[in-house]
Amino acid sequence: MADSDTTGLLPARDWRGDADESTEDSVSVNMALAKNSRTLLASLLRPYKKRALLAMLIILVDNAANVAGPLFVAYALDRGVGSAQLGNWGPLVIAAGGYIGAGALGAVTTYFFLTVSGKLSQDVLFDLRRRVFRHAQGLSISFHERYTSGRVISRLTSDIESIQALLETALNDALTAVLSVATIAVILVYLDVPLALVVLAGFVPLVYLTRWAGRQQRRGYRKTRTAIARVVVHFVESMGSIRAVQAFRREGRNNSILAEEDGAYSDANASAFRGMAGFSGAIRLVGNITTVIVLVFGSWRIVNGHIEIGVLAAYLLYLRRFYGPLDELAQVFNAYQSAAAALEKLSGVLNEEPAVREPQHPVVPSTRAGHVMFDDVTFGYGQVPVLPRFTLDVPPGQVVALVGATGAGKSTLAKLLARFYDPKSGAVSLDGVDLTSIADTDLRERVVMVTQEAYLFGGSLADNIRLGRPDASDEEVRAAASAVGLDEFTATLPDGLDTDVRKRGGRLSAGQRQLVAFARVFLASPSVVILDEATSSLDVPSERAVQRALETVLRGRTALIIAHRLSTVSIADRVLVMDQGRIVEDGTPDELVEQGGRFADLHEGWRESLV
Ligand SMILES: Nc1ncnc2c1ncn2[C@@H]1O[C@H](COP(=O)(O)OP(=O)(O)OP(=O)(O)O)[C@@H](O)[C@H]1O
């Protein structure tokens, strides 16, 4: 397919799919987030108060050493040169020694300051990354469906990087700059008050400039955070679905979407930089104008005998040191605005609360029978109800097959039982206890869901099976693999169960993945199994193997199976036909075939397809 740039058919934004990150923040939300970002920064720094204090102490000494230099120069010019003319070189030697001593002290303190503050910023970033990861991982499925993994990745990488820039370099520069500006300001006042007033007058336009630049930068950087997240979302979506991308020739379209998203990111950055550029330039201009005024006004004061030439020389030296740090402060201010926008986004994630909450007072069901009950449950993802007033009683040990048209609500039912979501009204209970009252770890032990993808994590086959029960011994893992019939397959592997699943030619077949998933369930030994059967069909030997394994795994357990195969339905005790969130047929497979309703038609269709 040609892309929109060449056909002019659709602008890329109309073709985005999941990559959409369209939540533009409103002004009021942004104000609240700005406050949150300050709170977050404070909470991140709080545990390191002592170290921050130590860094400040070191920088105080460092700063004193740095600003002492010009004082020795002034002393050398005012006293040293005069004394040397009279043959006394002592004051000049003192001035030179003082200058070198101050420089050496500055070198040592700079080293210690950078070491202490570098470690501090690394620790803060480490905490922040862990906090965001842990929090995002604990948030409900509904959050991840809305937020997308790309945005979480963007928060964890590019947002954290901009905070890193602030902490690692900018904060050091800021402390140094603020201190030297303040110290020099005091010295300037001490040297000559009228000249100091000229310098201070230059601050009036700077205050206005700072406000203007701050607004400009914050606006720009907020946009950059959203824009870079959209770029990352697009990357993740494109690379995560690379087979579909190549199969459907979506590369061109993806390129044009990326160009658009990346362009928006560059524009947003450019807009923020304009704020900084204007600010930085204006500081230099104010600095130069002030220097000229000081030179002229200072000369006039020398001519009139108010000050000595050394004072003016020191003044001009200090002025250079005064506007240098101010320029640095402009860069720091820029980094701060960028980090503040990132902190806003991060605090947005950290302030998200799980929609599915852990119970305050957990109740442990008294049995492990596996009695499942949906009691007058109403549920919908948005306003439209997917399950309107749904009631279902599954006695312990019953294997229920769910069938029905696509979108009927079968997966939704399964997700409610796994407590990925909570019902809007009514209750889902296990062994007489509402799922909302069962502790998460307890529920995960009792109810295990096998999803269609049968996801394999990096690591060995044994590691993947052990996911069912992390404390299982090697022997138990082997027994589970054997119970589901994985023996034959593992015998062909170089290291048996210890073979790395990824290294071994990358992937397992669909049937083998299902067997691994069943082995996990066997090991976990839950009272309820939820199985979303893969729709992809297996070849006959694989299907038989999966079928046998399933029978083993389900023995003595309650099961809810979203069934796509005749072979699976045939092992069910009960079949439920769903339509638009309601049960329209309910009975044993034989009863329903006899009744001659929808299931009978479906059954007939399956049988015909096997012939
Ligand atoms: N995460 C979601 N957000 C919004 N709507 C959803 C979500 N998941 C499902 N739906 C909607 O809920 C309805 C029921 O979907 P569900 O996945 O439960 O159906 P299903 O019977 O399992 O379908 P299929 O057999 O195709 O998997 C559908 O209209 C679907 O569009």
The ligand as an ORCA input file, in Angstrom:
! r2SCAN-3c Opt
* xyz 0 1
  N     -10.865     -3.550     26.672
  C     -12.028     -3.231     26.096
  N     -12.414     -1.950     26.022
  C     -13.597     -1.612     25.472
  N     -14.466     -2.489     24.966
  C     -14.140     -3.783     25.015
  C     -12.899     -4.227     25.582
  N     -12.860     -5.567     25.497
  C     -14.010     -5.958     24.895
  N     -14.780     -4.894     24.612
  C     -16.134     -4.934     23.995
  O     -16.945     -5.735     24.823
  C     -17.775     -6.578     24.038
  C     -17.576     -8.028     24.454
  O     -16.250     -8.376     24.145
  P     -15.617     -9.796     24.501
  O     -14.183     -9.741     24.183
  O     -16.022    -10.162     25.882
  O     -16.396    -10.720     23.476
  P     -16.094    -12.227     23.115
  O     -17.410    -12.908     23.179
  O     -15.026    -12.775     23.946
  O     -15.617    -12.081     21.625
  P     -14.512    -12.948     20.828
  O     -15.050    -14.311     20.679
  O     -14.416    -12.226     19.552
  O     -13.259    -12.877     21.639
  C     -17.439     -6.293     22.592
  O     -18.418     -5.420     22.083
  C     -16.104     -5.612     22.646
  O     -15.995     -4.676     21.618
*
